[in-house]
Amino acid sequence: MNSTLRNIYYSITAMTTLWVVMAFSMPADKGQLTLDVTNYVGTRVMALDTATYTNALGQQYNITKFKYYIGKIKLRTTAGKDVDLPDYYLLNEEEPASRQITLKDAPAGQYASISFIIGVDSADNLTGLQSGALDPVNAMFWTWNTGYVFLKLEGTSPASKSPGHIIEYHIGGFKEPANSIRRVTITFPQPLTINPGKPATLHLKADAAELLKTPTAINFTTLSSVTDFTNATLIADNYKDMFSLTGIDQ
């Protein structure tokens, strides 16, 4: 083989090797999915401080704070395969932008459902102080006991016997029998299609009234405050049903 042919041979070999490497290292097609979450109280969009609501027992109350973690998102394809998106997000009624969650690396495909946990799983509770959504600066980390507060609902009610008639539910705990982590699953009425270059949006309703009524109706007179593991699972069993799908844009 003369030098010219040898150079051509080496060039073709190098290009072929590069193509193979690029083909195997190239990421799968990705799309963008946004979770657009609106907090409600029953049929009414939540309004902090100013609105008066009535619980299942006829007791009036208002809400001054509402924030919670969701994370460990799973998208299930129509073929039954789960796609894990493991990050956490802190949704805060006082910060509207926090309720727009954009998943930029959602694999393109067709999906039958989405699920996520309310709370922070045991591994991330035991990791210690973290950054981002899990940064203690967000005031969702108990200083008296290692672990995260999964959800905070605060307000007032004339029925409360606590000082200032406050109601406060700070829910956390990841160890049995006080495990307050709950997984929510929402099945789509028709397949959700995620395409590269065409963002999709799921519109979700988070109903704070559910924390107080199903399956246990919360009586503000006898249970105005939950700020440790005692009774936390009672509220957690209520909040597992607070999410519903209101629309899909795709």
N, C-alpha and C positions, 0 to 999 in steps of 0.2 A: 504494500500500500504506500503510494507516494505521499509527500507531505501535505499536498492540497487535499487529497481524499481523507487523509488522517484528520486534518483540521475540521473538515466538514463533518466527519463521523463524530468527533468529540463535541462539536457544537450541537449536533442533533441529540446526542446522548445527554448533554447538560440540559438542553431545553426540555427534553422528555422527563428527566428527573425532576426539574423544577415544576413542571406541570403536575406531575403526580403528587409532589409534596403540597402544592397549593390546593389541589383537589381534595386531599385528605384533611387539610387544616382549615379549609374554608368553612365558616359557620353556616348552620342551617338558616334558611330564610326566616327573618324576624318581622313581627308586626308590632303595632302599638295598640294596647287596650287601656282605656281609662275607666276607672270606677268612680262614678259621680254619685256621692252619698249625700242625701238630704236628711237631716234629723227632724223627726216629727214628734208630736205628742198626740196619739190617736190620729185623727184626720187633719190636724192642724200642723202647719210648719212651725217648728220650735222657735219661740221668741224668748230670749233670756231676760229675766228681771221683770218685764212688763206684763206678760200674759198670766192669766189665772187658769189653772186646769183643775179637773175633778177626778179623783181616783175611783177605783171600782167600788169603794165603800162610801162614796159620796163626800169625801174629805177634800177640801180645796188646798191647792199648793201652787207655788211658782218654782221656777228653776233658775238658778244663778250660775251654775257650772255644769257642763256635760262634756266629758272627754273619755276616750277609750282606745285601747290597742286592738288592731287586727293584724294578722300576719300568717305566715306559713300557707300562702295561697296555693291551691291546687286547681288547675284547669283539667277537666276530664274530656278527652276526645270522644267523638262519636263511636270510635272503635274500642273505647274502654281503657285507654292508656292515660295515666296521670302525668301531668307536667307540673313540676314543682317550682314555685317562685318564692323563695324562703324568707324574704325581707319582712320587716315590721313597719307599721305605719301608725302614727298617733293622730287620731281624728279629734279635733277640738272645735266645739261650736263657736268659740270666740275667734277662731281663725278659719274663715271660709276656704282659703286655699288648701288647708290640710285635708279637706274633704273631697279633693280632686286627686285621686291616686292614679298616676300614669305608669303603666307597666310597659317599658320600652322594648323589652327583650322577650315578648311573648311569641313563641314559635307560631309561624303561619299554619293554619289548619282549621278544621271544624270541631267545635266543642259542644258538648251536651250539658255541662254543668260547671259551676265554680264552687269551691269551698274554701273556708279559711277559719282560723281560730280567733275567738275573742280572748285576748290575754297574751301571755308570754310563756312559752313552753318551759319545761323543767330545766333543760340544758342551758337555755339562755338566762334563766333565773339564777343558775349556779355559776355563771361565767363571771359575775361581779359587775363592776361599773363599766358601762359601755358608752358608745357615742351615737350620734344621729338620733333617731326616734327614741332609742333606749337611754339617752343621756339623762342622768339624774337631774340636770337643770330643768327638765320638763315637769318636775314635781310629781313624778309618778313612780317614785322609788321609796319604799319604806326605810326610814333611818333606824327604826328600832328593831327591824328584823330583815335579814337579807331577802330581797325579792321585790318584784314590781307590783304596783297597783294596776290592775287590769282595766278598771273602769271607775270613774268618779261621777256621781250625780249629787249635786248639792242644791239646796233651796230652802224655802220656809213653808210652814203650814200652820194655820191656827190650831190644828188638832195635835200638833207636836207639844210634848211636855218638856222638851229639851230647852236650855237657855236660848232666848231669842227665837223660840219656836222653830229652830232649824231642823231640817232633815238632811242627812248626809249618808251616802252609801259609797264607801271606798272598798271595792271588791278585789280580792287577790287570793293567792294561795295555790300551790301546785302539787302539794303532797296529800295523799289520801289520809284520812277521809275528808279532807277539806280542800279538794281539788276543784277550783273554780274555772278552769280552762274549759271552754265549750267550742265545739266545731260546728260551724254553720254550713249547710249545703243548699245551694239554690240551683234548681234544674230549669233550664231554659225551655220556653214553650216551642221554640224552633231552634235548630242549630245556630250557634254563633260562629261566624266566619271571620277569621283574622287573616288579612292579606297584607303583604308588604306594601307600604306606600298608601294604604287606605285605613286610617285609624278607626277603631271601633270603640263604642262607649256602652257600658252597662249603667243604667240609672237605678240606684238602690235607695230604698227607704229604710231608715233606722228609727224604730218607734220606741221612744223612751218610756211610753206608758206601759209597754210590755214588762219592763223591769218590776212593775209594781202590782201585777195582777194575775199572771198565768204561769204556772199552775197555782201559785199562792198569792192571794190578795194581801198586800202589805198595809197594815194598820199603823198610821203615823203616831197614834197615841201610845201604842205598846212597842213599836219598833221604829223609832225615828232615826236611829243611827246604827250603822254597821261599819266599823272601821278596823276590824281584825278578822280572824278566820271564823269566829263564831257567827253563825247565820249567813256567812258569805255564800255558801252553796245554794241556799234558799233563793237568793237574788240571782245567782248564776243560772239556776234552772229556769228562772223567768226570762233572763236576757238572751238565752240561746235562740229564742223565737222572734227577736226584735227586727230581723232583717227580712226584707222582701224585694222582689224585682218589680220595678214600675215601667221599665222600657229598655229597648235595645236600639242603638243606632249603629248601622254597619253598612 
